[in-house]
Amino acid sequence: MVSSIRQTEIDELKAQKKIDRAKEVADYAEAEAQLAARKKASDDRIAKKMAIIEAGGVVPNPKPVVQPVKKQEVIEEKIEEKVEEKVEEPKKKVAKKKVTKKKAAKKK
């Protein structure tokens, strides 16, 4: 059994999921409409170019849209060069492992 508080939480969650799903469907439909509009515009441009080519004309290249570049002010700052002395750390002495010889097994 589920308590009444838990049941209300479940009902609210289900309602929220329905709202979220409706929003997703609306967003998807809007994205599809935008995609279809872009495709239609592209197809129209291609159709115009094909009509010019079939008539024996030359299709002019479209001029690229150039956006003006904003000039940024150059700020010169003096940068002090830091000279770091390289100090070699003393090498740590590594202890050598003692190697023990294995004794041969006696045969009986």
Rosetta constraint file for C-alpha pairs under 8 A:
AtomPair CA 2 CA 6 HARMONIC 6.26 0.50
AtomPair CA 2 CA 7 HARMONIC 6.26 0.50
AtomPair CA 3 CA 7 HARMONIC 6.15 0.50
AtomPair CA 4 CA 8 HARMONIC 6.21 0.50
AtomPair CA 5 CA 9 HARMONIC 6.35 0.50
AtomPair CA 6 CA 10 HARMONIC 6.23 0.50
AtomPair CA 7 CA 11 HARMONIC 6.21 0.50
AtomPair CA 8 CA 12 HARMONIC 6.11 0.50
AtomPair CA 9 CA 13 HARMONIC 6.11 0.50
AtomPair CA 10 CA 14 HARMONIC 6.21 0.50
AtomPair CA 11 CA 15 HARMONIC 6.23 0.50
AtomPair CA 12 CA 16 HARMONIC 6.13 0.50
AtomPair CA 13 CA 17 HARMONIC 6.13 0.50
AtomPair CA 14 CA 18 HARMONIC 6.30 0.50
AtomPair CA 15 CA 19 HARMONIC 6.39 0.50
AtomPair CA 16 CA 20 HARMONIC 6.12 0.50
AtomPair CA 17 CA 21 HARMONIC 6.00 0.50
AtomPair CA 18 CA 22 HARMONIC 6.18 0.50
AtomPair CA 19 CA 23 HARMONIC 6.24 0.50
AtomPair CA 20 CA 24 HARMONIC 6.20 0.50
AtomPair CA 21 CA 25 HARMONIC 6.23 0.50
AtomPair CA 22 CA 26 HARMONIC 6.24 0.50
AtomPair CA 23 CA 27 HARMONIC 6.12 0.50
AtomPair CA 24 CA 28 HARMONIC 6.05 0.50
AtomPair CA 25 CA 29 HARMONIC 6.14 0.50
AtomPair CA 26 CA 30 HARMONIC 6.18 0.50
AtomPair CA 27 CA 31 HARMONIC 6.17 0.50
AtomPair CA 28 CA 32 HARMONIC 6.13 0.50
AtomPair CA 29 CA 33 HARMONIC 6.17 0.50
AtomPair CA 30 CA 34 HARMONIC 6.28 0.50
AtomPair CA 31 CA 35 HARMONIC 6.16 0.50
AtomPair CA 32 CA 36 HARMONIC 6.10 0.50
AtomPair CA 33 CA 37 HARMONIC 6.16 0.50
AtomPair CA 34 CA 38 HARMONIC 6.27 0.50
AtomPair CA 35 CA 39 HARMONIC 6.17 0.50
AtomPair CA 36 CA 40 HARMONIC 6.08 0.50
AtomPair CA 37 CA 41 HARMONIC 6.22 0.50
AtomPair CA 38 CA 42 HARMONIC 6.14 0.50
AtomPair CA 39 CA 43 HARMONIC 6.08 0.50
AtomPair CA 40 CA 44 HARMONIC 6.14 0.50
AtomPair CA 41 CA 45 HARMONIC 6.33 0.50
AtomPair CA 42 CA 46 HARMONIC 6.25 0.50
AtomPair CA 43 CA 47 HARMONIC 6.05 0.50
AtomPair CA 44 CA 48 HARMONIC 6.27 0.50
AtomPair CA 45 CA 49 HARMONIC 6.34 0.50
AtomPair CA 46 CA 50 HARMONIC 6.08 0.50
AtomPair CA 47 CA 51 HARMONIC 6.14 0.50
AtomPair CA 48 CA 52 HARMONIC 6.39 0.50
AtomPair CA 49 CA 53 HARMONIC 6.20 0.50
AtomPair CA 49 CA 59 HARMONIC 6.36 0.50
AtomPair CA 50 CA 54 HARMONIC 6.04 0.50
AtomPair CA 51 CA 55 HARMONIC 6.19 0.50
AtomPair CA 52 CA 56 HARMONIC 6.53 0.50
AtomPair CA 52 CA 57 HARMONIC 5.30 0.50
AtomPair CA 52 CA 58 HARMONIC 6.85 0.50
AtomPair CA 52 CA 59 HARMONIC 6.58 0.50
AtomPair CA 53 CA 57 HARMONIC 5.28 0.50
AtomPair CA 53 CA 58 HARMONIC 6.31 0.50
AtomPair CA 53 CA 59 HARMONIC 6.84 0.50
